[in-house]
Amino acid sequence: MRRWLAMLVALGIGALVGCSSSQPERATARLHAPPLAGLVGDDVIFLDVAVLERPLGDSFINQELWNEADEQVIRADAGEQAITLERKTALEKNGFRVGQVSGQMPPAKLLSLLLSPRSCQPHRVQLHAGNATTIPLGPVWPHCRCQLSHDGQDLPVLTDAA
């Protein structure tokens, strides 16, 4: 479950870092260079995903980073109000926390982890809006067993790799 937490934090940070631009157009480091080969169009999404791998119980990921995160401003859908207490409670019951680290630069220790090839494996994704994709986060487990808390009931979940 901690690995999923680290993944969610990394996705949130990656999304924030990619969106920090003072210009109203697309945020990119290549504003004055020719476009890179790849998808084109107004509906193309460029997403840098950083998956951090840290030891179980890592104090920075489990505590220090959450002191910097704002857990109240997350939205599930565009136009939706900030996360409701009900949704936040459901996430917590299932072992997840969602937050946003804002500002021009992430905290120094997080930036160090994001730039370290030993603890971070980045993925660059390009796709048209509305299209799904899979981002590999590690090896496929042949079996996965967990418990899902939904509508006041704890439901066992068992999946097999296809």
C-alpha positions in Angstrom: 0.0 0.0 0.0 2.9 2.4 0.7 4.2 1.8 -2.8 0.8 3.0 -4.2 1.0 6.0 -1.8 4.4 6.9 -3.2 3.0 6.5 -6.7 0.1 8.8 -6.1 2.4 11.4 -4.6 4.8 11.1 -7.5 1.9 11.5 -10.0 0.6 14.6 -8.2 4.1 16.2 -8.0 4.7 15.3 -11.7 1.5 16.9 -12.7 2.3 20.0 -10.7 5.8 20.4 -12.0 4.6 20.1 -15.6 1.9 22.7 -15.1 4.0 25.5 -13.4 4.3 28.1 -16.1 3.5 31.8 -16.0 2.5 31.7 -19.7 -1.1 30.9 -20.6 0.0 28.6 -23.4 1.3 25.1 -23.1 4.0 24.8 -20.5 7.2 23.4 -22.1 10.9 23.8 -21.9 11.1 24.1 -25.7 9.1 27.2 -26.3 11.5 28.6 -29.0 12.7 25.3 -30.5 11.2 23.3 -33.3 8.5 20.8 -32.0 9.6 17.3 -31.0 8.4 14.5 -33.2 5.2 12.9 -31.8 1.6 13.7 -31.4 0.2 17.1 -32.5 -3.1 18.9 -31.9 -4.9 21.0 -29.4 -6.0 17.9 -27.4 -2.5 16.4 -26.9 -1.5 15.7 -23.3 2.2 15.6 -22.3 2.7 14.1 -18.9 5.9 13.4 -17.1 5.3 10.7 -14.4 7.9 10.1 -11.7 7.6 6.9 -9.7 9.6 7.1 -6.5 10.8 3.9 -4.8 11.5 4.3 -1.1 11.9 1.9 1.7 8.8 0.9 3.7 8.2 3.4 6.5 10.4 6.1 4.9 9.9 9.1 7.2 10.2 11.7 4.4 7.4 10.2 2.3 5.2 9.2 5.2 5.5 12.4 7.3 7.7 15.3 6.2 6.3 15.5 2.6 2.7 15.5 3.9 3.6 18.6 6.1 4.2 20.4 2.8 1.1 19.0 1.0 -2.3 20.6 0.8 -4.9 17.8 1.1 -7.9 20.1 0.8 -7.6 21.4 -2.8 -7.7 18.2 -4.8 -10.4 17.8 -7.4 -11.6 14.6 -8.9 -13.1 16.2 -12.1 -12.8 19.6 -13.7 -15.3 22.0 -12.3 -15.9 19.8 -9.2 -15.5 21.4 -5.8 -12.4 20.5 -3.7 -12.4 16.9 -2.4 -15.3 16.2 -0.1 -14.8 14.9 3.4 -16.7 11.7 2.4 -14.3 11.0 -0.5 -11.3 11.8 1.6 -12.5 9.4 4.3 -13.1 6.7 1.6 -9.5 7.2 0.3 -8.0 7.0 3.8 -10.0 3.9 4.6 -8.5 2.2 1.6 -4.9 3.3 2.5 -4.6 6.4 0.2 -3.8 10.0 0.8 -4.0 12.6 -2.0 -2.4 16.0 -1.7 -0.9 18.8 -3.7 2.5 20.4 -3.2 2.4 23.9 -4.6 4.8 26.6 -5.3 7.4 27.2 -8.0 9.8 24.5 -6.8 9.0 21.3 -4.9 10.7 20.9 -1.5 14.5 20.4 -1.9 14.4 16.8 -0.6 11.6 15.8 -3.0 13.4 17.5 -5.9 16.5 15.5 -5.0 14.6 12.3 -5.0 12.9 13.2 -8.3 16.3 13.8 -10.0 18.0 10.7 -8.6 18.1 7.8 -11.0 18.5 5.4 -8.0 15.1 6.3 -6.5 13.1 7.6 -9.4 12.3 6.1 -12.8 10.6 8.7 -14.9 8.1 8.0 -17.7 7.1 10.4 -20.4 3.6 10.0 -21.8 2.0 11.6 -24.9 -1.6 10.9 -25.8 -4.7 12.6 -27.1 -7.2 13.7 -24.4 -9.8 11.0 -23.7 -7.5 8.1 -24.5 -6.4 5.7 -21.7 -2.9 4.5 -21.3 -1.0 2.1 -19.0 2.2 3.3 -17.1 4.3 0.4 -15.9 5.1 0.8 -12.2 7.0 -2.4 -11.7 6.7 -6.1 -12.4 3.3 -7.7 -12.8 2.3 -9.6 -9.7 0.7 -13.0 -10.5 -1.8 -12.5 -7.7 -2.9 -9.5 -5.7 -5.1 -9.7 -2.6 -6.4 -6.7 -0.7 -9.4 -5.4 1.1 -11.6 -2.6 -0.3 -13.7 -0.5 2.0 -16.9 0.6 0.2 -20.2 1.9 1.5 -19.4 0.8 5.0 -18.5 -2.7 4.0 -15.0 -4.3 3.8 -14.9 -6.3 0.6 -12.1 -8.8 -0.2 -10.5 -8.3 -3.6 -8.4 -11.0 -5.4 -7.0 -10.4 -8.9 -5.0 -12.7 -11.1 -2.6 -11.4 -13.8 -4.0 -12.0 -17.2 
